[in-house]
Amino acid sequence: MSIHVRPITIRRGSRDALDENLGGPLSSQESIDDTQSMRLRRLALRARVALLAMHFASWLSRKTGHGDGSIIGGRVALLISPKLIGVLARHLEIAVVSGTNGKTTTTRLLAEALGGTDEVATSQTGSNMHAGIVTALGRSAHYSRAVLEVDEGYLPQIIAELDPAVVVLLNLSRDQLDRVGEVRMIANRWRVALGDATGAVIANADDPLVVFAASSAARVHWVGMGGSWRLDAYHCPNCNGRITYDEVGWSCTCGFARPTRIPEIRGDLLILADGTHVTLDTQLPGAFNRSNLGAAAIAARCFGVAPEVAISKMSRVKEVAGRFARVRIGRSEVRLLLAKNPAGWSSLLDLARNDDSAVLIAINSRIADGFDPSWLFDVPFEQLRGRRVIACGERRFDLAVRLRHAEVDHTIGAVAAIDSLSTIDTPTIDVIANYTAFQDLRRDLEHPRDNRASTKLPAPDSATAPTPAPTTLMRVAPSTRDPLRIVVIYPDLLGTYGDTGNGIVLYNRARWRGIGAELLLLNADTELFVTGDIYVIGGGEDGPQVRAATQLREQKFQRVIDNGAVVFGVCAGYQILGNHFPGADGSIQQGIGLLDVTTDRSNSPRAVGELLGDVTVSSWKDRLGVLTGFENHASHTTLGPGVQALMNVRAGVGNGASRTDGAVQGRVIGSYLHGPALARNPALADLLLELATNEHLEPLDDHEEEALREERLFRLEIAK
């Protein structure tokens, strides 16, 4: 299909609900580019007061060194005038940009293409929720256009409130699952909202979830943006069938497929539908930034700016809100890189892996990051083998454990990345940090030591313990027994929460003891392997969970128990092992009946947070003691007479009202513990290995895991 994109005109849709705040409707003769004083006079008193309060709060935040003020200023303004977003957006041509990755960069690029920050209302800091959007719209009154970055969870609401002229959709993948929600839930919400959108939608044709969401829009312009991340789109959002990828795109047997005859980004070229080639000239590194540039060029065309003109303007951008900036610390040139989720990390590791730079990685887990860093086991840190790596941030112990299992030599640094940077003496350093760790470092580079936010969190005494190279520690004699077969069940369906890491942990802890081991990742299109020794089943979204349960019943998963295997299920995997569980619509779905438990939808708020409990199984109490992890579910599980709870809950929800978590029945264990559970609780991993091998295992040097355990218990204690 050929894509013809025409310039848009400003639409003055019905905004009667806003007339009260505006002080009455505006006549069609009023100019968009009125001066600020004229615009303020048009606003009702409440809106004018809100803007003045916003500017004062933002100024005060900057003056006191607490940030640029975009969030606090917007919050203050919205408290005074809750409808202020719509008030400020009236008479503006608005483009909104959303997606899991690349939205801050694409927003900056598109704003540059349309005239830059002097002519376009936009946030330069990545503030992408209501408060940040209000601040972007309210900083000046002379704009006729706005380019707004929008958090993917808030996009439906922003579309409804602003009726944007252009919506740019980049990608969808797992990110902040404890806040944003599961990926298919987001895609479904986008689909509903876009069905009512009247503007042009620029959508990534290479992301099946984006295509599913955007297909409901009336005016869609597809762009082939490329991308290698597929872990969230192996299965069709339209029918739950298997999506097939090949050199020309992707498709499903239900007919859902990649759009064709569309603009494509290939290497450093943007190839338009009519065959015209435009070079993607940019100073920003990586193929992902060329994709961002191409999407912005197509969006700019909707505003009447030719792609080659837009790209020429965008080529001036060297960094975006600190991303890709280079700074000098001592004798080292430091490159600052931001990554927030597995897909983003995978792209950035491609930039760093062939370099001789030291790599400092900083991980926090605040609201803006997501509280659960289980996703670290979805990141291919193995690419950093042979590099000097320093683990920093509030979750540096989680990161250190992940690096150990990736066999990456590393040391554990300080909470504040700046403190560890000053100890590295190499010509170049790559810093890769998630959101708040990145912002902390930027502030730390600008403010005196005693004003640094990143040093305010208390820490246990083991915070700066060095970590030897794991490969040196774990070399042992080769095994003489048959390999231990560890099987991860359907990671393509049940791999949303990093639980594949449980299989990795078991595999490594066997190898490190000289036990031969094989790790099998059994995807859903593969025949069930029934002669494994340990089976691990992870968490996933509702639709894939139902498919996994159906397939395991049909393939008679009971056979693995008959063969003497050990089974460990987490969250959705735990529920599948039971008698029944709720589907996406609340309907009862049959489990595989290996645990005498039933799971139903909970009427309580979703259980999201740290989960801590004391093991109840008498023969395991002394050995396991306390188990820790992270839960994220909306169910309650009832235990039947044939099972025993895994633990009594001290903090969190677990099974629900019983104040227990998990269940144990013979060699089958279930729990709501993410983390991954076996990375945070190595004694539980060793118990599973001993059950499978019938051997007593000698202890390993688990000082990193013990530091992680101590840090998690410490945080829970100070949170009380």
N, C-alpha and C positions, 0 to 999 in steps of 0.2 A: 504494500500500500504506500502511495506517495504522500509525503507530509508537506502540506502547504501552510506556512505560518504567516499570518498577516498582522500588521501592527494593530494594537488594541486602542480603544478610546476609553476615556473615563466613564464609568457607569455610575449613575447617581441613584442607585436603588433606593427603595423605600426605607427611610430611617426615622419614621415618625416617633418611634420610641425614644429617640435621642433628642427630640426638639426641646424637651423640658430642660435638659442640661445645657443645650446650646443657646437658650433664650429665644427660641422660635426658629422656624425654618429659614434657610438662606435663599435668596433669590438667585435665579440662574445667571444674572449678570455679575454676581460677585466674583472677583478674581481669585484664583488659587494662590497666587504669590503675594497676598497682602502682607504688610509689615506685621511684626510681632505685636505692636500696640493695637493695630486694627483687629487682629485675631483675638487678642485678649478681651477687647471690648465686646466682641461677638459672644464670647463665652459667658455662661451664667456665673454668678458669684462663686458658687461651689467649685466649679472647674478652675476658675482663676486662682482661688485660694489653694487648691490642690497642686497646681503647677508651681506656685511660689514656694509651697512647703517642700515640694519635690526638689527644687533647685537648692533650697537651703540645706536639706538633709544630705544631698549629694555633696555639696560643698563642705559640709561639716565632716563627712566621712573621709574625704580626701585630705582635709586639713589635719585631721587627727591620725592619718596613716592607716586607716582601716579599710582601704580599698577605694575603687573609683566612684563608689556611691550609686551605681546604677540599680542595685537591688534595693537598698534601703530607701533611696529616693522614690522608686516606683511603689514600694509598699506603703510609704507614707501617703503618696498621692491617691492610691486606690482606697485607702482607709477613708479619705475625705470624700472622694468622688468615685464610687465603684464602677461607673459606666464611662470612665475617662478614656479608655482605649478607643471606644467607638467615637467619642467626641473628637479626639485628636486625629483619628483616621479619616474623617469625612473630607471629601474632596481630594484625597490622595490616590494616585496610582500606586497600588501596593503589590509587591511580590513577596511571597513567603517561601522560605527554604527549610525543608525538614528531611530527616533521615537519621540513621544511627551514627554514621560517620561522614565527615566532610562538610557539615552544614555551616560551621563558622567560616571556613575557608571559602566555600562557594558564595556565601552571603557577602563576604568582603570583595570577592572578585566581581560579582554582579553589581554591587554598589559602585565599584570603580568604573565598570563599563558604562554605567548610566550617568556618570559625571563626578563620582567621588563623594567623599563625606561632606564637602562643602555644599553639595547640591542635593544629596539624598539622605533622608532620615534612616539611620541604621545604628545598631549597637556594634561597637568596635571591640567589645570584651567577651562576646559569646553569651551574654545574658539572654536567655531564650524562653523564659516564662513570662507571665503577665507583668510582673514588676519591671523586668528588663525591657519589655516591649513598650510599656508606658514611658519609661525614661527615654528610649530612643525616639519616640514620636514627639515628646514634649521638650526636647532640648532646644529646638528652634522652630520658628513659625513660618519661615519662608520657603520650606520645601514643597514641591509638587509631587514628589515620589518618595516611596519608602521601600527599603529592602530589609526584611525582618527574618532573622533566624528564629525558628520555632521548635521547641522540644517536641519530639515525636508523640509523646503522650498527650500534649496539649493541642496538637494540630486540629483535631475536629472542632474544638471549642473556638479556636482562633478563626478558622474558616467561617464558622457561623457568625462570629462577631464582626469580622472585617470584610467578608465577601471579597477576597483578594482578586486582583486582575490576573495574577500568575501564581501558580503553585509549583514549586520545584521539588520533586521527590527523588532522593538519591539512592537509598538502600535501606534495608531492614535486616538487623541481625540481633542476637542476644546482647542485652546491655541492661544493667541495673534492674535485674529481674525482681528484686524486692521492692522497687519503686514503680517502674514503668509497667511491668507485667510481661507476660510471655509474648513472643514475637507474633504469633498468629492472632492473638487477641488484638494487638496493635493493628495488624493488617486488616482485620475485620472492622475495627472502628474507623480506620481511614476509608475503607470502601463505602461505609454508610455515609460518612461526611462528604466524600467526593461526589456522591450521587446527587447532592444538592448544590455543588459548586457551579458557578456560572462562568468562572474565568478559565483561562488556558492552563492545562496541567502538563508540565514537562516531566516525563517519567523515565526511569532507567529500565530499559527493555531487557537487560541481562539479569535482573533480579526478579524471580518468579513471584515473590511476595509483593513487590511493588507493582508488578503488572496486574496481579489479582486485585489489589486495592484500587489502582487507577482505572481499571476497566469500567468502573461504574460512572466515570466522569463523562460529561457531554463533549468536551473538547480536549482530547489527549494528543500530545506530541511526543512520540517515543524517541528515545536516544539510546543507541547501543554504547553503554559506558564501560563495558567489560567488568572485570572483577573476578577474583579466584575463590572467594569465600562462599562455600556451598553448604556448610554444616547445618544451616537453618532452613534449607530449601531442597532437601533431598526428596521430600514428599509433597505432592500436589495440594495446594490450599483449596483447590476446587473440588477434588474428589478423594483425597488422601492416597491416591495411587503413587507409584514411583515415577519421579521425574528423570528423564534420560538427558544427559548432556553429551554433546558432540562438538565437532569443530565449527558448526554453523549455528549453534545455539542450544536450546533446550525444548523439551516437549513432553506431554503426558498422553497416554492412550485415550483420555477423555476428550481430547481436542484442544486442551489448554496448552498454548505454545507461545514461544517468543514471537513478537511482531516482526515483520520483514519489510524490506524496502524502506528503510528509515535512515536518518543520519547515524553515522557510526564513528566511534573514536578508535583509531587504529594507530598504535604507536604515537608519533607526534603529529598525527594528522586528524583533522575533523573532516569527514567525508559527508557532504550534504546529500539529501535524497536525489538531487538532480545530477549528482556526480562531481560537483565542485569540491575541490580540495582546499582546505585552509590549514596552514601550519599552526600548531598549538605552541606558541612561543611563551615560555614561562620561566621565571627564576626559581620557582618552587620545585622541590625535588620529588621524584617518584611518579609512577604511572597513575596512582590514585589522584594526584593533583592535576594531571592532564585531563583526567575524567571530570574532575570538578570544573576545570576551565571550559571544557566542551559543553557541559550542561549550562554553565553561566552564559556562554555565547549564544546558545539556542534561546535561552530565556531573554537575553538582551534583544534578540531579533524580534521578539514579541512586542518590545517597546519601540521598534523602528530603528534599532541600531544594527547595522550590518555585522555579521560575525567577524570579518577581518578587522573592522574598526574596533569592535568590542575587545578582541584579543590583543590588539595593539595597546589599548588602554590598560588592560589587565596585566600585561607583561611587566608593568612597572612594580608590581607587588613582589616584595622580597620576603616578607614574613607576615604572619597573621596573628594578632593578639599574642605575640611572643613565640608562636610556633615557628620552627625552622630558623629562629634567630641564632646568631653566633655572638658569644661574649667571651671576654678574656678573664680568666682567673689565674693569677700567678703567671706561670709560663705556658699554661694550657689554653688552647682555643676550645671552647665548650659549645656544642650544638644542642639546642633545646628542642625536644620532640615530645609531643603529647599523644597519648593513646589511652583509650578508655574501655576497650572491650576486646574480645579475642580477634575479631576481624581487623580492627585497627592495629592491634599489636602485630598481627601477622604481616601487615603491609609495611610497618615501620621496621620490623626486624629484617626485612629484605633490604632496607637502606643501610642498616648497620652491619650486617653479617660479614661482608667482604672487606671491611675496613680494619685498620690496625688500631683504631681508637680503643681506649678503655670504655666500658659501658657501665654507667650508673643507672640503676632502675629504682624508682621510688613509687611505692604503692600506699595509698591511704584508703580508708573505707568510711568516709563520711556520707552525708545524705546525697551530695552531688556525685559521688563515686558509686553508690550502692554499698550496702553494709556487708555483703557476702563476697569474698574474693575466691570462691571455689572455681571461678572461670579461669584462674591462673593455669589450671591443668588442661585447658583448651588451647593455650598459647604454645606454639612450637618453639619453646626456648632452647631446644636442642640445637637450633641454628647458631647459638652463641658458644658452642663448644670451641675451646682453644682461645677464647677471649678472656681478658681480665674483667670480671663483673663484680660490682658492689651492690648489695641489696640494702635499700634505705626505705624510709617512710614508716608510718604507723603499723603497717602490716608486713614489715621486712622479714619477720620470722616465717609467715606463710610463704612469702616469696622464696626464702632460703630453702625451705623444704621442697618447694617445686623445682628449684634449680638443682638441688641434690638429685632428685629423680630424673632430671634431664641430663645428669652427669656433666654439669657446667661448673668449672672451678669458680669459686666465689668467696667473698668475705661479707660479713654482716656489718653494715655501717650504722650511722646514727639515724635518728628520726628525721632530722633536718638534713636534706640533701646537701645544703651549702657546707655543713660541717665536714662531710666526707669528701666533697669536691676539693677542699683545701688541702687534703692529704694525698691527692693523686698527682703524681709527677710524670705525666705523659704529654706529648705535644698536643694531642687531640683527645677529647672526651665526648662521647655521645650520652646525653641524659635523656632517658625515656621515662616519663612519669604519667600517672593518671591525673585526673582533673585537679583535685585539690592539692595534691603534691606538687603539681606543675605551678599552680597559682602561688603556693607557699614559696617555692623557689624564686619565682619572679619578684615577689615582695621582699624576700630575703636579700636579693641582689640590689634592692633599692633602699632598704631601711637599715638602721643600725641594729646590731646584734640583740640589744635588750628589747627591741620592739618587734621581734619576730614571732608570728603566730605559730610557726611550725615547731617551736621549742616549748610550747606551753603544756603539752600533754605529759603527765608523769609516766615513768617507765620503771619496770623491775630492774634489779641490779644486773641482770644478764644481757642488758640491751645492746651492748657493744661487743659481745663475745665473738672472736674471730672464728671463721669456719675453714678447716683444711679442705683440700681438694677431695671431693667424694670418690673419684676414681682411685686415688691412692689409698684411701681408707678401706675400700671394699674389694680389693683384689683377693680372691680366695682360690683354692684348688678346684679344678673342674669336677663336676658331678659324675658319679658312676651309676646312678639310678636312672630310670626312665624319666623323661621330662615331665614336670608338673604342668598340667594344661589348665590355664586360667582363661575363662571365656567371658567376654563382655557381651551381654545380650542386647542386640539392636541399638548400638550407639547412635545410629542415624534417626531412630525414633525416640529413644530415651537417653539422650545425651545433653539435654538442655542445661543442666545445672552442674556441669563439671564432674559428674560421677564416674565417667570413664577413668578418672584418676584413681579410683579404687582398684581397678584392674592393674594400672601401672604400678601402684604401690605394692601390691601382692607380688607381681612379677619381679620387681627389683629386690624386695626383701627376701625372696627366695634365692635369686641369683647371688646376692651379696653374701649368702651363707654357703655358696657352692652347690646349691640345689639347681639342677637344670630345670628350666622353665620355658614355656611357650605362652605367648599372649595372643589370643585370637579375638579380633573385633568382628563379631558376627552380625553383619547387617541384615536387614529384614528381608532382602531378596535372596538370602542364602538358606539352604537346607539346615535344619537344626543339627548341631553337632552334639551328640548325646554321651560321648565318652570323656568329657572333661572332668577335672577334679574339683574346680571351684568355679561357680557361676556368679557373676555380678550383674545386677539389674538396676539401672539408675532412674532418675526422675525425668519427666517430660510433660508435654502439653496434653490436654484432654483427648483430642482426636487421635494423635499417635499412640497414646496410652491404650485406648480402646482397640486400635488395630493390633498393637503388640499382644494384648491379652488374648484376642481372638486367634491370632496366629500361633501363639504358644499352646493354647488348648488344642487347636487342630493338629499340631505337630507332636502332641502328647509329651509335654515337658516333664510330666511325672516320671518319665523314663530315666532322667538324670538322677533323681533321688533313688530310684530302684538300683541304679548303678553305683550308689554310694557317694555321690557328689555332695559338696557343701554349697549352699546357696545363700547369697547376701543381697537383699533388695532394699533400696532406699526410695522413700517418698512414693512416686508412682509405681516403682518396682515393688515396694512393700505392699501397696494396695493390690496390685496384680496377683501377688502370691496368696492373697486372701480369698474369701468366698465371693464377695461382690464389692463394687465400688461405684461411685457416681460418674456418669458421662458428662459431656459438656453441657447438655441440657438438663442435667439432674436425674436422668433416667438411670435405672439400675443396670449395671454391666457385670457380667459374670467374670469372676477371677478364675485362677487355676487351682485353687483349693489346697495349696500346700501348707497354709497357715490357717488355723481356725479363728479368723478374724473377719469382721465386716466393717466396711467404711461407708459413711454417708456424708452428704454435704452438711457443713456446720452452719448454724445460724449466727455464730459469733464472728467478729472481725477476723480477717485472714491472719493466720499465725505466721508472723514474719519476725525473725530475730534469733538471737543466740539461744541454743538449747543445751541444757546442762542437767545431768542426772547421775544418781548412784546406781550401779549395776545391782540387780536383784537376784540373779541366778547364783545360788549359793556356792557352787563350785568355781565360779568366775570372779566372785567379789574381791578377794584379796589381790588377784592378778590384774583386774581391769580397773577397779576402784570407780573413779569418776570418768564419764564420757562427755565430750563436748562436741558441738557442731553448730550448724545453722539450719533453721527450718523455714520453709516457705510453702504453705499449703492452706487449703480452706476446707478441711475435712475433719471429722472425728472418727476414730477407729475403736470398735468395741471388741474386746478379747473374749473368745469362747473358752469353755472348760479345758480344751485340749492344749492350750498354750500358756506360757508364762511371759510376763512383761520383761523386756530387756532391762529397763531401769526405771526407778522412781524419779520424777522430774523435780529438780530444784528451781530451775529457771526456764521459762518457755512454756509451751503448750503440749507438744508431743501428741499422744493419742487423744487428748481432750480432757473431759471432766474427771477421769480416773487418776489424773496426775501421774501417769506413766507414759513411757515411750517405748515403741517397738514391741516385738513379740519373738519368742523363741519356741520352736517345735522341732525336736530332733536336731538335724543338721541344717535346718532352715532358719535364718535370722532376718528380721525386717526392722526398719527404723526410719524415722523422719530426719535423721542426721545427714545433712550435707556438710561440705567442708573442703575437700572430700572427707568423709568420715574416717577412712583408714589412714589418710595423711595426718589428720589431727589426733588420731588415737592409734598409734602403731602397735600397742599391746593387743588391740582387737584384731588388727591385721595378722599378727603372729598367732593368735588363737585360731583364726581360720586356717592358716597354713598348717598348724599342728593337727587340727581336725582332719585335714585333707591328707597329710602325710603319715599320720600316726607316729610322729617323731617328736622328741623334745628338742627345741631349737635353742641354741646358744644366743645370748643377747647381742644386739648390735650397738654401736656407738650412736645413740639417738639424742645427742645433746641439742641439735637444732629442733627436733620435735619436742623435746622437754622445754626448751626456751619458748616455743610457740604455746605449749600447754600452760606454762607459767604465766605468760603474757595474757592469754585469754581468761584465765581464772582471775588474774589481777584486775582486768578491765571489768569483769562481771562484779567483782567485789566493790570497786569504787563506784559502779553504776547503781548500787543498791540505795 
